[in-house]
């Protein structure tokens, strides 16, 4: 029986890190991590019978609301990695999905948890997540990121650092800005950019608050914040750890996203 017809409680995809996902450090970028997770989640949803077409037939859809990703080690070009994802039941209004990326020693080098809404496509209103989650595996005890996906509060003292227009390459099939595009925007706002290249360890928490449609103008506001303060993250004695808060504000409406990025363990390689 093929992988695509046999129901899988946990989805796995093994691949080699190629040229596209890396930066000048020869290591995987944060946006590439999000892209791997997105593709694996889509494949697993299809496998479990709750993919795009199946949900649309009943007028429902998935909306990613928040995701927290912790990078313990960044895979290098040529590394063989296994991307895994699995549902983890329901928390209040959210359906929960975990992810990790493992190296050839079966060690999780990247861990993540996400929260999703099930919505009525026509009314754009949330539905009970059980409407899609009932009958799916719970994967009890399989916690990639036990602390969960983080809800972020509004930050004070942010400054406008960029303004952009939602363009063709930012959009996905649903006609709004894709979740990975937000990560590209965040990466492009970090100054100096060398911080992203040199960081061994990363943590990004992002809340998707309102969809961004084609042509909408988005202002990126950001500021440095205290490095510690997220799930006991410490810099291991390296005082060079850096952290930033971000908010994307639509020029004609409410905030579109909030995010916090932490970088530490810098190397010159």
Secondary structure, DSSP 8 states (H G I E B T S, - for coil): --TTTS--SSEEEEEE--STTB-TTSBB-HHHHHHHHHHHHHHHHHHTT-SHHHHHHTTEEEEEEEEEEEESS--BTT-EEEEEEEEEEEETTEEEEEEEEE-TTS-EEEEEEEEEEEEETTTTEEE-THHHHTTS---TT--SSTT--------SS-EEEEEEE--GGGB-TTSBB-HHHHHHHHHHH-SSTHHHHHEEEEEEEEEE-S--BTT-EEEEEEEE--S--STT---TT-TT-EEEEEEEEETTSSEEEEEEEEEEEE---
